[in-house]
Amino acid sequence: MRLYLRHFVVIGLVVVAAAMVFEGARRVRIAEATPAYSDPERAAQLRLMHPDEVYDDTKRAAITRQWHADREAVTTDKWRIYDQGRALIVLSICLLAAIVIFRPWKEGAIGALTTPSRRALL
């Protein structure tokens, strides 16, 4: 009975990893179709501005704060969605690698794991 339970757990983990790959790929595809900026002309102007080049310390903080606010206003969620998709894909690959390395379907495979006998030399 326990053998079947382990197999169901492994199959469940593989299904979860596959779903994560598909969702990650979907998010990457959505992000690739999304423009990076809602106003590309304003974004180009902001890229040419360098608020750090303002030498007056009293104005630098206000100009920098305004520049970041303007930049945030024209930026879309493209890169956030793209990063989420890539993270899901990498996480699913790590899950599949852990399944292959630890072989949870074998009797006592997880219980047989040990720590190294000595510390690695740095």
Contacts in CASP RR format, 6 or more apart in sequence:
PFRMAT RR
TARGET T0000
AUTHOR 0000-0000-0000
METHOD contacts of the structure
MODEL  1
MRLYLRHFVVIGLVVVAAAMVFEGARRVRIAEATPAYSDPERAAQLRLMH
PDEVYDDTKRAAITRQWHADREAVTTDKWRIYDQGRALIVLSICLLAAIV
IFRPWKEGAIGALTTPSRRALL
3 107 0 8 1.000
6 104 0 8 1.000
6 105 0 8 1.000
7 105 0 8 1.000
9 104 0 8 1.000
10 99 0 8 1.000
10 104 0 8 1.000
10 105 0 8 1.000
13 95 0 8 1.000
13 99 0 8 1.000
14 96 0 8 1.000
14 99 0 8 1.000
16 92 0 8 1.000
16 95 0 8 1.000
17 92 0 8 1.000
17 93 0 8 1.000
17 95 0 8 1.000
17 96 0 8 1.000
17 99 0 8 1.000
18 92 0 8 1.000
20 88 0 8 1.000
20 89 0 8 1.000
20 91 0 8 1.000
20 92 0 8 1.000
20 95 0 8 1.000
21 88 0 8 1.000
21 89 0 8 1.000
21 92 0 8 1.000
21 93 0 8 1.000
23 85 0 8 1.000
23 88 0 8 1.000
24 84 0 8 1.000
24 85 0 8 1.000
24 86 0 8 1.000
24 88 0 8 1.000
24 89 0 8 1.000
25 85 0 8 1.000
25 89 0 8 1.000
26 85 0 8 1.000
27 81 0 8 1.000
27 82 0 8 1.000
27 84 0 8 1.000
27 85 0 8 1.000
27 88 0 8 1.000
28 82 0 8 1.000
28 85 0 8 1.000
28 86 0 8 1.000
28 89 0 8 1.000
30 81 0 8 1.000
31 78 0 8 1.000
31 79 0 8 1.000
31 81 0 8 1.000
31 82 0 8 1.000
31 85 0 8 1.000
32 82 0 8 1.000
34 76 0 8 1.000
34 77 0 8 1.000
34 78 0 8 1.000
34 81 0 8 1.000
35 76 0 8 1.000
35 78 0 8 1.000
36 43 0 8 1.000
36 75 0 8 1.000
36 76 0 8 1.000
36 78 0 8 1.000
36 79 0 8 1.000
37 43 0 8 1.000
37 74 0 8 1.000
37 75 0 8 1.000
37 76 0 8 1.000
38 73 0 8 1.000
38 74 0 8 1.000
38 75 0 8 1.000
38 76 0 8 1.000
39 74 0 8 1.000
42 70 0 8 1.000
42 74 0 8 1.000
43 71 0 8 1.000
43 74 0 8 1.000
43 75 0 8 1.000
46 67 0 8 1.000
46 70 0 8 1.000
46 71 0 8 1.000
46 74 0 8 1.000
49 67 0 8 1.000
51 60 0 8 1.000
51 63 0 8 1.000
51 64 0 8 1.000
51 66 0 8 1.000
51 67 0 8 1.000
52 60 0 8 1.000
52 64 0 8 1.000
54 60 0 8 1.000
54 63 0 8 1.000
54 64 0 8 1.000
102 109 0 8 1.000
102 110 0 8 1.000
102 113 0 8 1.000
103 109 0 8 1.000
104 110 0 8 1.000
END
